[in-house]
Amino acid sequence: MGYTCPICEIPQQDETHLANHLAFAAMLGNGDHEEWLDEYVPEWEGMGPERLGERVSTFASEAEFETVFEDTTGGHDHPPRFEESVPRQRGRQAMGGDVGDVLAEAEAMTREMYESEEE
């Protein structure tokens, strides 16, 4: 059982994944997701994923998905991580200090997140 995003209807595994989907889409400039969050959960920017997930799940449709999620399997081969499947950006320094710094920080945070999930 999972949730369907109330804006784009992309299936999400649980409340936390729904919250992360909505927040990341909003922060990355998806106006529909940001406007929805501003209307239905105006204080969303100060919430963590668990608390936001509890709030947004009340507006989302519960649905059963044919996709098997990672926590429902006894283990399986994972597809390559996103950052492993995309060629590295060339010339990060050429983008300017701030952009390069932001990208480097995002890459480090993503790496830490995956490493903590593997433990």
N, C-alpha and C positions, 0 to 999 in steps of 0.2 A: 504494500500500500504506500502511496506517495501523494504528492500534491502537484497540481497543475498551476503554473504561474498565471495569476489573474490578468496579466497583460498580454503575454506572448504565447501562453499555453505550453511552454516547454516543460516537460515533466521533471520533477525534482524528487529525490529520494526521500527526504524528510523535511521537517520544519527548518532545521539549520541550513540545509542545502537551499531551500527556498529563500531564506533570509539572505544568504550569501549571494545567490543569483540576483535577487532584486537590488541589493546594495551595490554590488559590483557593476551591474548594468547602469544604475543611476550615476555612480561615481565616474564611469567611463563615458558619460555624456548621452546616454539613452534617455531622451527627454520624457518618453512615455512612462518609463519605470520611475524616474525621479518625480514626475508630477503625481503619479499614483501614490508613491510613498509620502510625499508632502501632504497629500489630501487625507490619506487614511491613517498614517502613523507619523504625524508632524515632527515628533522628536526622534525619528529613526536614526539620525546621524550620531546620536550619543549612545546608542544601544549596541550591545554585543550580539553575536549571531543567535545565541540561545533565546535571549529575551525578545529580539526582533522576530525570530521564528515563531514564538508563541503568539505574537500579535498578528503577523501576516497570515499565518495558517488559518485564522478564523475567516479570512476573506477568500481563501483558495479552495478550489474543489478537490476533494479527495478522489483519487483514482487508482485503479490497479493498472500496472504497466507490464507489458510483455517482457521488457528488459529485466534481466537479472542484475540486481545491484551487488556490489562487492561484499556487503555484510551478510548476504543470504547464500553465499556459496562456500564450499569447503576449501576454496582456494583455486585459483586459475591463473593462467598467464595473463599478465597485464599488457595492454598495448603500450607503445613507447610514450613516455611523458611528453606533454606538449612541447616543452623547451628542447627535448631531444629530437623531435620530429621537424622542427623549424630551423633552417640554417641560422647560425649566429649573425647578429647584426654587424656589418662591417662599418668601421669608422665611427664608432660611438662617440669618440672625442670630437669628431667633426660636427656632431649635432649641437654642440654647445655644452658647457659645463653643467648647467642645471638639468637638462634632459638626460645627459649621460649619467649623472649622479642618480637621478630618479630611476632610470632603467637598471642600473647596477644594484640599487637598494631593493627594487622589486624582484630582481633575479635572486638575490641573497635570501629574501624573505620566502620566496617560493621554494628554494632549495631546503631551507630550514623546516618549512611546513611538511614537505615530503619526507625528510629525514625523521621528524618526530612521529609521523604516521607509521613508519617502518619499525619503530621501536616497540 
